[in-house]
Amino acid sequence: MRIIGYCRVSTENQKEEGTIEIQDLALQEYAEKEGIEIIETFRDEGVSGAMENRPGLGLAFNYLETHPEAEGLLIYKLDRLARDILIQEMFVRDLAKMGKRLISTKEPDLDSTDPSRKMYRQIMGVFSEYEKGVISMRLQAGRLRKARHGGYAGGSPAIGYRALRDNGDRQSRLRVDKAEGKIIRYIFSMRGDGETLQAIAETLNRMKAPTKRGGKWHRRTIKYILDNPVYRGQISYAGVENQGNHTALVPA
């Protein structure tokens, strides 16, 4: 049998700890044991099990559709394919429509039409979805707790800041980015001089001042920055507003 492999890790921490390599090795060992040839392996590193932002899985399905010699998809565990029962069953259905097998190194006969095996697969999917929900709930609770104490709750830091870890501290904290901080102070200064949002954006574009994602400045971006309490030393997260423990870039 000739198949393709798929590996996924869901957080940057897992990516750093090398679990993508552990999955890859497990796929190779399983294939060697079962006499299977892996002709291609696709990966998604540091992404969730939701539908969006999974280019590796999209490429894997495209490969299966365009390469008839590939007879199936090999995964490490079922929850690497999806941690949502509906998404999981949709993927299983799509593979069946293509006449491809779904093989797991940990769970046997995932794509079997036997009612008992199908029930087992779906029960595993339900447990995986429940576990995902519990993890999300705990993460949300942890972020709220940090916000109530003025800490950085996570997510992409606003322009002007970097999320860095202190020595021996596993929690990230906001630290001022000197170059970006100058841009933020300049924006507030221009606004204080009576400049319009559009005029500020045009000035920054003429200066070729870098944005957070490398694009151009727009009036809505300027408004978001001016309205963001983080620059005045405040933390706002999920309805929680508090004095932050980071350095303010402009006076409160």
C-alpha positions as MATLAB code, in Angstrom:
seq = 'MRIIGYCRVSTENQKEEGTIEIQDLALQEYAEKEGIEIIETFRDEGVSGAMENRPGLGLAFNYLETHPEAEGLLIYKLDRLARDILIQEMFVRDLAKMGKRLISTKEPDLDSTDPSRKMYRQIMGVFSEYEKGVISMRLQAGRLRKARHGGYAGGSPAIGYRALRDNGDRQSRLRVDKAEGKIIRYIFSMRGDGETLQAIAETLNRMKAPTKRGGKWHRRTIKYILDNPVYRGQISYAGVENQGNHTALVPA';
ca = [
       0.000    0.000    0.000;
       1.165    3.531   -0.829;
      -0.167    6.302    1.372;
       0.543    9.871    2.490;
       1.113   11.014    6.071;
      -0.261   13.953    8.019;
       1.052   15.414   11.297;
      -0.279   18.317   13.381;
       0.677   20.050   16.614;
      -1.694   22.623   18.054;
       0.486   25.137   19.866;
       3.819   26.849   19.427;
       4.982   25.191   22.661;
       4.363   21.751   21.210;
       6.173   22.857   18.060;
       9.213   23.893   20.094;
       9.174   20.643   22.067;
       9.418   18.649   18.847;
       6.194   16.628   18.968;
       5.812   17.054   15.206;
       8.989   15.006   14.852;
       7.642   12.431   17.320;
       4.510   12.043   15.191;
       6.545   11.842   12.010;
       8.742    9.106   13.490;
       5.670    7.186   14.694;
       4.227    7.271   11.172;
       7.473    5.962    9.702;
       7.771    3.162   12.267;
       4.132    2.135   11.724;
       4.560    2.132    7.948;
       7.695    0.002    8.157;
       6.001   -2.459   10.499;
       2.910   -2.795    8.279;
       4.752   -2.831    4.961;
       3.303    0.535    3.891;
       5.138    3.112    1.760;
       4.735    6.770    2.730;
       5.145    8.716   -0.500;
       4.590   12.190    0.983;
       4.045   13.747    4.415;
       2.174   16.969    5.139;
       2.383   18.995    8.347;
       0.574   21.750   10.219;
       2.660   23.195   13.045;
       1.205   25.298   15.841;
      -2.395   25.338   14.551;
      -5.714   24.327   16.034;
      -7.877   21.437   14.874;
     -10.512   23.768   13.417;
     -11.173   24.077    9.682;
      -9.407   27.392    9.184;
      -5.650   27.869    8.887;
      -4.695   24.276    8.110;
      -2.757   24.522    4.853;
      -0.996   21.206    5.401;
      -4.248   19.262    5.587;
      -5.600   21.100    2.561;
      -2.515   20.111    0.588;
      -2.898   16.518    1.793;
      -6.474   16.284    0.494;
      -5.483   17.944   -2.785;
      -2.700   15.388   -3.164;
      -5.107   12.508   -2.580;
      -7.500   13.911   -5.173;
      -4.822   14.307   -7.843;
      -2.655   11.248   -7.172;
      -4.570    8.000   -7.666;
      -1.527    5.996   -6.573;
      -1.988    7.357   -3.024;
      -4.377    4.908   -1.373;
      -4.947    6.586    1.971;
      -4.037    9.008    4.749;
      -1.931    7.941    7.734;
      -2.238    9.927   10.975;
      -0.704    9.588   14.428;
      -4.026    9.765   16.300;
      -7.590   10.649   15.408;
      -7.442   13.973   17.254;
      -4.608   15.066   14.946;
      -7.159   15.037   12.137;
      -9.772   17.001   14.113;
     -11.006   17.596   17.658;
     -14.550   18.388   16.581;
     -16.852   15.431   15.923;
     -18.622   17.086   12.975;
     -15.368   18.100   11.283;
     -13.903   14.671   11.986;
     -16.807   12.833   10.358;
     -16.768   15.214    7.401;
     -13.110   14.373    6.750;
     -13.844   10.645    7.083;
     -16.738   10.977    4.634;
     -14.623   12.914    2.117;
     -11.894   10.274    2.230;
     -14.482    7.546    1.680;
     -15.868    9.419   -1.340;
     -12.385    9.459   -2.847;
     -11.988    5.761   -2.119;
      -9.079    6.452    0.244;
      -8.285    4.779    3.554;
      -7.895    6.538    6.898;
      -5.254    4.842    9.038;
      -4.174    5.726   12.572;
      -1.074    4.455   14.336;
      -3.054    4.341   17.588;
      -6.652    3.407   16.690;
      -7.409    0.447   14.382;
      -9.973    0.354   11.563;
     -11.058    3.991   11.767;
     -12.691    3.955    8.349;
     -14.450    0.616    8.824;
     -18.146    0.491    7.890;
     -18.753   -1.928   10.750;
     -21.285   -0.212   13.076;
     -19.251   -1.012   16.184;
     -16.061    0.447   14.728;
     -17.930    3.519   13.504;
     -19.425    4.013   16.963;
     -15.963    3.702   18.530;
     -14.562    6.332   16.162;
     -17.384    8.736   16.902;
     -17.120    8.193   20.660;
     -13.407    8.966   20.444;
     -14.293   12.112   18.524;
     -16.786   13.179   21.204;
     -14.200   12.685   23.963;
     -11.634   14.622   21.943;
     -14.077   17.485   21.407;
     -14.895   17.511   25.130;
     -11.184   17.618   26.001;
     -10.694   20.519   23.583;
     -13.559   22.373   25.281;
     -12.076   21.803   28.739;
      -8.668   23.030   27.577;
     -10.217   26.149   26.038;
     -12.192   26.803   29.216;
      -9.062   26.543   31.364;
      -7.102   28.797   29.018;
      -9.875   31.382   29.114;
     -10.020   31.217   32.899;
      -6.240   31.616   33.119;
      -6.273   34.619   30.806;
      -9.069   36.278   32.754;
      -7.169   35.704   35.986;
      -4.081   37.338   34.496;
      -6.094   40.290   33.205;
      -7.651   40.845   36.638;
      -4.121   41.153   38.030;
      -3.010   43.516   35.284;
      -1.113   40.880   33.304;
      -0.838   40.192   29.595;
      -3.667   37.796   28.773;
      -2.235   36.458   25.528;
      -2.905   36.891   21.829;
      -0.972   38.989   19.354;
       0.625   41.952   21.161;
      -0.393   45.423   19.985;
       2.119   47.287   17.857;
       4.561   48.996   20.177;
       4.979   45.944   22.369;
       6.568   42.503   22.353;
       5.537   39.528   24.459;
       8.684   38.380   26.237;
       9.428   36.028   29.114;
      11.442   36.990   32.148;
      14.197   34.590   33.189;
      12.592   31.714   35.045;
       9.095   33.047   34.313;
       6.915   30.840   32.132;
       4.385   33.661   31.640;
       4.901   36.226   28.884;
       4.859   39.921   29.725;
       4.490   42.976   27.533;
       7.711   44.840   26.896;
       8.047   48.056   24.881;
       9.495   47.676   21.400;
      11.645   50.818   21.042;
      11.191   51.315   17.290;
       7.472   50.625   17.301;
       7.026   52.616   20.502;
       8.369   55.724   18.752;
       5.730   55.305   16.047;
       2.943   54.995   18.618;
       4.097   58.128   20.458;
       4.306   59.981   17.138;
       0.716   58.976   16.301;
      -0.547   60.318   19.626;
       1.541   63.466   19.196;
       0.095   64.175   15.736;
      -3.421   63.595   17.039;
      -2.720   65.996   19.882;
      -1.713   68.595   17.286;
      -5.129   68.253   15.656;
      -4.230   65.983   12.721;
      -7.045   63.898   11.255;
      -6.899   60.099   11.187;
      -6.422   60.125    7.411;
      -3.649   62.724    7.609;
      -1.799   60.662   10.221;
      -2.060   57.526    8.070;
      -0.801   59.387    4.987;
       2.133   60.846    6.931;
       3.196   57.412    8.197;
       2.931   55.953    4.693;
       5.112   58.752    3.284;
       7.628   58.033    6.050;
       7.401   54.323    5.160;
       6.871   53.590    8.843;
       6.397   49.814    9.244;
       3.048   48.436   10.357;
       2.597   45.326   12.478;
       2.018   43.108    9.448;
       4.031   44.975    6.831;
       1.126   46.653    5.013;
       0.036   50.273    4.724;
      -1.429   52.547    7.358;
      -5.165   53.250    7.225;
      -7.374   55.603    9.189;
      -9.146   52.693   10.905;
      -5.763   51.396   12.118;
      -4.935   54.816   13.551;
      -8.323   54.977   15.291;
      -7.808   51.508   16.785;
      -4.435   52.571   18.182;
      -5.768   55.818   19.631;
      -8.665   53.987   21.283;
      -6.567   51.112   22.634;
      -6.164   51.452   26.438;
      -2.983   49.339   26.421;
      -0.947   52.405   25.396;
      -2.128   54.216   28.524;
      -1.021   51.350   30.722;
      -4.402   49.633   30.929;
      -5.381   46.011   30.317;
      -8.703   45.239   28.627;
      -9.686   41.619   28.034;
     -13.107   39.961   27.744;
     -14.821   42.763   29.635;
     -12.093   42.996   32.286;
     -10.424   46.416   32.535;
      -7.566   46.961   34.945;
      -4.332   48.792   35.495;
      -1.645   46.844   33.648;
       1.786   45.887   34.891;
       3.422   46.975   31.617;
       4.963   50.335   30.708;
       2.550   52.905   29.224;
       3.617   54.565   25.973;
       1.477   57.699   26.474;
       0.077   59.482   29.532;
      -3.204   58.140   30.904;
];
